[in-house]
Amino acid sequence: MSCWHAYGWRCATRDAAEVHLTPIEFRLLACLTKHLGMVVTPRQLLTEIWGPSHAAHTHYLRIYMKQLRDKLEADPVQPRYLRAKTALRCARPARTRPPGR
């Protein structure tokens, strides 16, 4: 999978074949590639793609991410590139109780 955006020219490919992406799909893919290797929250993506007034509309993101996976992943059910983390939590040590309590 490849994605280019230079001087107004936009292109995404899969297996060396050009893939048609809608403008929103391309903006979403460009945003993800801009943050390559980093965790990007749904709120971040929604704000960058649709604006701050849409930060809570996670259904938009689910729909467009599925479309991108269908178009760009060899196996959309087990994606290699466009993966999601369902929950981000900080690891904390387990709280232990003193014996007998």
N, CA and C of each residue as an Amber inpcrd file, in Angstrom:
protein
   303
   0.8480000  -1.1670000   0.0000000   0.0000000   0.0000000   0.0000000
   0.8920000   1.2270000   0.0000000   0.5730000   2.1880000  -0.8370000
   1.3180000   3.4360000  -0.9120000   0.3530000   4.6060000  -1.0090000
   0.8210000   5.7520000  -0.5810000   0.0030000   6.9610000  -0.6350000
   0.9220000   8.1360000  -0.9320000   0.5540000   8.9480000  -1.9070000
   1.3310000  10.1430000  -2.2400000   0.4110000  11.3450000  -2.2540000
   0.9450000  12.4630000  -1.8440000   0.2240000  13.7250000  -1.9230000
   1.2730000  14.8060000  -2.1040000   1.4680000  15.2310000  -3.3250000
   2.4700000  16.2540000  -3.5980000   1.9390000  17.2310000  -4.6380000
   2.0090000  18.5000000  -4.3100000   1.6070000  19.5630000  -5.2460000
   0.2090000  19.3370000  -5.8300000  -0.7130000  18.9290000  -4.9690000
  -2.0920000  18.7430000  -5.4150000  -2.3630000  17.4120000  -6.0980000
  -1.3260000  16.6170000  -6.3320000  -1.5080000  15.3180000  -6.9730000
  -1.6680000  14.2780000  -5.8870000  -2.7520000  13.5290000  -5.9370000
  -3.0490000  12.5460000  -4.9020000  -3.1670000  11.1710000  -5.5270000
  -2.5330000  10.2060000  -4.8880000  -2.5960000   8.8480000  -5.4200000
  -2.4310000   7.8450000  -4.2940000  -3.2300000   6.7950000  -4.3140000
  -3.0730000   5.6680000  -3.4010000  -3.0130000   4.4190000  -4.2640000
  -2.1390000   3.4930000  -3.8950000  -2.0130000   2.2610000  -4.6700000
  -2.0600000   1.0470000  -3.7520000  -2.4780000  -0.0540000  -4.3410000
  -2.4350000  -1.3570000  -3.6760000  -1.9480000  -2.3510000  -4.7120000
  -0.8730000  -3.0570000  -4.4030000  -0.2670000  -4.0130000  -5.3370000
   0.0280000  -3.3460000  -6.6860000   0.5710000  -2.1460000  -6.6470000
   0.9680000  -1.3630000  -7.8250000  -0.1950000  -0.8900000  -8.6810000
  -1.4300000  -1.1160000  -8.2400000  -2.6000000  -0.6380000  -8.9850000
  -3.1870000   0.5740000  -8.2610000  -3.5270000   1.5990000  -9.0320000
  -4.1150000   2.7970000  -8.4440000  -5.4950000   2.4650000  -7.8770000
  -5.7590000   3.0110000  -6.6970000  -7.0410000   2.7910000  -6.0170000
  -7.7620000   4.1280000  -5.9300000  -9.0240000   4.1470000  -6.3440000
  -9.8160000   5.3800000  -6.2500000 -10.2440000   5.5880000  -4.8050000
  -9.9190000   6.7520000  -4.2650000 -10.3640000   7.1330000  -2.9330000
 -11.1850000   8.4060000  -3.0300000 -12.2170000   8.4920000  -2.2110000
 -12.9840000   9.7280000  -2.1380000 -12.1020000  10.7900000  -1.4660000
 -12.4560000  12.0590000  -1.5980000 -11.6500000  13.0950000  -0.9360000
 -11.5240000  12.8810000   0.5780000 -12.5970000  12.4590000   1.2310000
 -12.5270000  12.2300000   2.6730000 -11.6530000  11.0190000   2.9790000
 -11.7870000   9.9440000   2.2100000 -10.9310000   8.7750000   2.4150000
  -9.4670000   9.1610000   2.2680000  -9.1730000   9.9830000   1.2780000
  -7.7820000  10.3800000   1.0680000  -7.2830000  11.2540000   2.2130000
  -8.1020000  12.1840000   2.6800000  -7.6930000  13.0350000   3.8050000
  -7.4410000  12.1920000   5.0530000  -8.2890000  11.1800000   5.2680000
  -8.1070000  10.2950000   6.4090000  -6.8000000   9.5100000   6.2840000
  -6.5520000   8.9550000   5.1180000  -5.3120000   8.2110000   4.8870000
  -4.0940000   9.1210000   5.0210000  -4.1660000  10.3300000   4.4900000
  -3.0570000  11.2830000   4.5950000  -2.7960000  11.6460000   6.0630000
  -3.8510000  11.8130000   6.8360000  -3.7090000  12.1250000   8.2590000
  -3.0290000  10.9630000   8.9820000  -3.4250000   9.7390000   8.6590000
  -2.8100000   8.5680000   9.2940000  -1.3400000   8.4390000   8.9100000
  -1.0170000   8.6880000   7.6450000   0.3830000   8.5760000   7.2260000
   1.2310000   9.7050000   7.8120000   0.6120000  10.8550000   8.0550000
   1.3250000  11.9680000   8.6900000   1.7570000  11.5840000  10.1100000
   0.9730000  10.7470000  10.7560000   1.2530000  10.3100000  12.1290000
   1.7350000   8.8610000  12.1610000   2.4240000   8.4430000  11.1260000
   2.8880000   7.0680000  10.9910000   3.6510000   6.6060000  12.2290000
   3.2840000   5.4340000  12.7290000   3.9510000   4.8670000  13.8910000
   3.4480000   5.3870000  15.2150000   2.4940000   6.3110000  15.1950000
   1.9370000   6.8760000  16.4220000   0.4990000   6.4300000  16.5850000
   0.0330000   6.4290000  17.8130000  -1.3800000   6.1770000  18.0670000
  -2.1150000   7.4910000  17.8630000  -3.1410000   7.4660000  17.0290000
  -3.9540000   8.6550000  16.7700000  -5.3410000   8.3620000  17.3180000
  -5.8340000   9.2260000  18.1770000  -7.1360000   8.9880000  18.7910000
  -8.2570000   9.2950000  17.7980000  -9.4130000   8.6640000  17.9940000
 -10.5550000   8.9880000  17.1430000 -10.8760000  10.4800000  17.1630000
 -10.8020000  11.0920000  18.3310000 -11.0810000  12.5340000  18.4460000
 -10.1240000  13.3470000  17.5720000  -8.8420000  12.9770000  17.5710000
  -7.8540000  13.6670000  16.7270000  -8.2310000  13.5560000  15.2530000
  -8.5300000  12.3260000  14.8180000  -8.8730000  12.1080000  13.4160000
 -10.1350000  12.8680000  13.0360000 -11.1600000  12.7550000  13.8550000
 -12.4200000  13.4430000  13.5560000 -12.2220000  14.9520000  13.4780000
 -11.4400000  15.5030000  14.3960000 -11.2000000  16.9450000  14.4040000
 -10.4070000  17.3760000  13.1740000  -9.3850000  16.6010000  12.7990000
  -8.5740000  16.9690000  11.6300000  -9.3360000  16.8100000  10.3190000
 -10.1790000  15.7990000  10.2050000 -10.8680000  15.5200000   8.9470000
 -12.1760000  16.2980000   8.8220000 -13.0020000  16.2720000   9.8660000
 -14.3250000  16.8860000   9.7730000 -14.4530000  18.1870000  10.5600000
 -13.5030000  18.4720000  11.4460000 -13.5610000  19.7020000  12.2400000
 -14.0080000  19.4300000  13.6630000 -13.7710000  20.3920000  14.5700000
 -14.0420000  20.2020000  15.9930000 -15.5090000  19.9250000  16.3160000
 -16.4220000  20.3790000  15.4950000 -17.8460000  20.1540000  15.7900000
 -18.2600000  18.6970000  15.5860000 -17.3830000  17.8880000  14.9710000
 -17.6900000  16.4770000  14.7240000 -16.8680000  15.5270000  15.5880000
 -16.2080000  16.0380000  16.6190000 -15.2930000  15.2310000  17.4300000
 -15.9680000  14.0450000  18.1130000 -17.2710000  14.0940000  18.3080000
 -17.9780000  12.9920000  18.9840000 -18.6300000  12.0190000  18.0040000
 -18.5610000  12.2800000  16.7200000 -19.2540000  11.4550000  15.7230000
 -18.3910000  10.2760000  15.2720000 -18.1530000   9.3400000  16.1840000
 -17.2510000   8.2270000  15.8880000 -17.7860000   7.2890000  14.8150000
 -19.0990000   7.3040000  14.5850000 -19.6440000   6.4330000  13.5260000
 -19.0860000   6.8250000  12.1530000 -18.8120000   8.1140000  11.9230000
 -18.1850000   8.5390000  10.6670000 -16.8620000   7.8050000  10.4690000
 -16.0800000   7.8080000  11.5330000 -14.7580000   7.2040000  11.4680000
 -14.8360000   5.7040000  11.2040000 -15.7490000   5.0150000  11.8760000
 -15.9060000   3.5710000  11.6550000 -16.2400000   3.2690000  10.2050000
 -17.1350000   4.0370000   9.6310000 -17.5690000   3.8290000   8.2470000
 -16.4020000   4.0370000   7.2840000 -15.7040000   5.1510000   7.4130000
 -14.6130000   5.4600000   6.4830000 -13.4070000   4.5480000   6.6730000
 -13.1200000   4.1460000   7.9110000 -12.0120000   3.2140000   8.1270000
 -12.3230000   1.8600000   7.4920000 -13.5670000   1.4050000   7.5830000
 -13.9420000   0.1470000   6.9370000 -13.7830000   0.2550000   5.4200000
 -14.2160000   1.3690000   4.8510000 -14.0660000   1.5770000   3.4080000
 -12.5950000   1.5720000   2.9990000 -11.7350000   2.2390000   3.7810000
 -10.3080000   2.2490000   3.4770000  -9.7150000   0.8460000   3.5660000
 -10.0780000   0.1000000   4.6060000  -9.5720000  -1.2680000   4.7360000
 -10.0140000  -2.1320000   3.5600000 -11.2810000  -1.9940000   3.1670000
 -11.7980000  -2.7740000   2.0320000 -11.0300000  -2.4690000   0.7480000
 -10.6420000  -1.2180000   0.5800000  -9.9530000  -0.8130000  -0.6500000
  -8.4520000  -1.0890000  -0.6250000  -7.8270000  -0.9970000   0.5660000
  -6.3700000  -1.0090000   0.6120000  -5.7280000  -2.2360000   1.2560000
  -6.4290000  -2.9130000   2.1070000  -5.8480000  -4.0700000   2.7940000
  -6.0710000  -5.3430000   1.9820000  -5.0930000  -6.2310000   1.9700000
  -5.2530000  -7.5300000   1.3070000  -6.3220000  -8.3540000   2.0210000
  -6.3600000  -8.2710000   3.3560000  -7.3740000  -8.9500000   4.1540000
  -7.9750000  -7.9230000   5.1090000  -9.0780000  -7.2910000   4.7280000
  -9.6630000  -6.2290000   5.5550000 -10.0740000  -6.6810000   6.9610000
 -10.3700000  -7.9680000   7.1180000 -10.7860000  -8.4800000   8.4270000
  -9.5880000  -8.5680000   9.3790000  -8.4170000  -8.8500000   8.8360000
  -7.1780000  -8.9090000   9.6160000  -6.2040000  -7.8850000   9.0240000
  -6.4520000  -6.5940000   9.2320000  -5.6390000  -5.5620000   8.5770000
  -4.1880000  -5.5600000   9.0410000  -3.3260000  -5.2500000   8.1000000
  -1.9000000  -5.1480000   8.3930000  -1.4970000  -3.6990000   8.6630000
  -2.1160000  -2.7750000   7.9600000  -1.7260000  -1.3680000   8.0410000
  -2.7200000  -0.4940000   8.8010000  -3.9820000  -0.6560000   8.5470000
  -5.0100000   0.2170000   9.1270000  -5.6620000  -0.4830000  10.3140000
  -4.9400000  -0.5050000  11.4250000  -5.3990000  -1.2090000  12.6160000
  -5.9330000  -0.2250000  13.6360000  -6.7980000  -0.7250000  14.5090000
  -7.3890000   0.1110000  15.5490000  -7.1350000  -0.5050000  16.9130000
  -6.9420000   0.3420000  17.8590000  -6.8680000  -0.0690000  19.2630000
  -8.2020000   0.3190000  19.8730000  -8.8790000  -0.6190000  20.5020000
 -10.2120000  -0.3160000  21.0270000 -10.1770000   0.5020000  22.3080000
  -9.1130000   0.3740000  23.0900000  -9.0420000   1.1580000  24.3210000
  -7.5970000   1.5270000  24.6070000  -7.4080000   2.7380000  25.0350000
  -6.0740000   3.1880000  25.4290000  -6.1000000   3.3830000  26.9340000
  -5.3080000   2.6060000  27.6260000  -5.2840000   2.7150000  29.0810000
  -3.8400000   2.7730000  29.5490000  -3.6260000   3.4720000  30.6410000
  -2.3080000   3.4970000  31.2510000  -2.1970000   2.2900000  32.1700000
  -1.1000000   1.6110000  32.1130000  -0.8920000   0.4680000  32.9980000
  -0.5660000   0.9940000  34.3910000  -1.2420000   0.4360000  35.3750000
  -0.9830000   0.8100000  36.7580000  -0.6890000  -0.4540000  37.5450000
   0.1820000  -0.3610000  38.5210000   0.4320000  -1.5460000  39.3330000
  -0.8330000  -1.9400000  40.0860000  -1.0270000  -3.2410000  40.2690000
  -2.2000000  -3.7160000  41.0030000  -2.0990000  -3.2890000  42.4560000
  -3.2190000  -2.9000000  43.0010000  -3.2570000  -2.5020000  44.3980000
  -3.3290000  -3.7710000  45.2450000  -2.4570000  -3.8750000  46.2080000
  -2.4800000  -5.0510000  47.0630000  -2.9820000  -4.6720000  48.4360000
  -3.6950000  -5.6050000  49.0620000  -4.2090000  -5.3700000  50.4160000
  -3.2640000  -6.0510000  51.4000000  -3.1150000  -5.4420000  52.5430000
  -2.3130000  -6.1040000  53.5920000  -2.9870000  -7.4200000  53.9880000
  -2.2130000  -8.4440000  54.3720000  -2.8000000  -9.7180000  54.7820000
  -3.7930000  -9.5360000  55.9250000  -4.8860000 -10.3210000  55.8690000
  -5.8920000 -10.2890000  56.9200000  -6.9500000  -9.2140000  56.7440000
  -6.9130000  -8.4690000  55.6780000  -7.9380000  -7.4230000  55.4820000
  -8.8640000  -7.7740000  54.3770000
